């Protein structure tokens, strides 16, 4: 691909796609792109970088002189530009392949993987390196508050990547992280997820085994030594493996964990660290970031400075506002275990407060029956739970589809108040009517949830004004 000069990105307005398109333009390539949803801030960013963008997908959007067509993960057969690339017999590629060929080869790449905690751990590690003046490149599935953007590419030796086990493209069903040339792999945990592309946990474990197979012998894999699936996939690894966890038998123990409001502290290899986040899972995330930073050559003092100034990630326990004494929290949790961990963290952060959880089953897995019972087990740990309608339910066969009415009944059977309320505006009315000062309302979704956060705050504020 080195002699190719003209690149066209199909699905260019995604965070990663847009960032790579802009970086390719900065390298001197001619870059164009198209997307179904062309709107700020990505559209204005790309235009400011000199990337020409077309709205919608049409065969004629691919320039006549295009050398390579980069086809995004969300693009499938039938897309007019994908079909045009095939019909014209153009060289087409996935985003991970472009990253590997143009940005990752020869670099010190750190790939953060696992079912949970990828975005937080990647963001922590990126900021630790940034605060130590290492100027790392990064690609993250969220927006780290310290960095202000989900991806950037620099001349640094270091690149930190959120390693997703989801497939690469419609023409490449390998996991994206297999393209990332890792020197360091962090493996937080392994659970069943992505029910739309994996049939069982064994298929997921296999792709993580393959990830370890591409770690060089002078690299390292830091795995969760308290997770049986991580232990299983690391057996027979040629690359060095370091088990990190709280249980005895780990190579690196997380010890003396304490919680103080929004802060969590722990000891690792004889050093004390504090991260301004609550919950055991954030301690584990931070411990993994610390280990990778130490391997990169940073000192404990440099790492402490980075952790202490880490300001979190959008949509991870993010306080959206407070009205009428009720706090509204946004969290990305969309898997039963992630919900469990989010509830734990909020119980530690707001001890004694009445906790509402509003859950939108939006991911490809939670829209399916495979998590019907695990979701009930997780959501019953709130004081009150509300289940929203299943987005795009009609695209899933009825026998495979999550039953939100039954889910609410199952939660109630466990002793927790629960309701299935289909529409966002009706959920807002229900919460505004029932929430009292001091309550915490946690909104859990991997989508926008119909703008529910601001609607809740507006409704609660109106209730407060009306009561005066």
Secondary structure, DSSP 8 states (H G I E B T S, - for coil): -TT--EEEEETTTSHHHHHHHHHHHHTT-EEEEEES---TTHHHHHHHTT-EEEES--GGGS-TT-SEEEE-TT--TT-HHHHHHHHTT-EEE-HHHHHIIIIITTSEEEEEESSSSHHHHHHHHHHHHHHTT---EEE-SS-BTTTSSSEE--S-SEEEEE---SEEETTEEEEGGGGS--SEEEE-------TTT-SSHHHHHHHHHHHHHTS-TTSEEEEETT-HHHHHHHTT-SS-EEEEESSTT-SEEEEEEEEETTEEEEEETTEEEEES--SHHHHHHHHHHHHHHHHTT--HHHHHHHHHT---BTTSSEEEEEETTEEEEEE---SHHHHHHHHHHHHHHTTT--EEEEE---STTTTBGGGHHHHHHHHTTSSEEEE---TTGGGS-GGGB--HHHHHHHHHHTT-EEEE--SHHHHHHHHHHH--TT-EEEEE-SS-GGGHHHHHHHHHHHHHHHH-
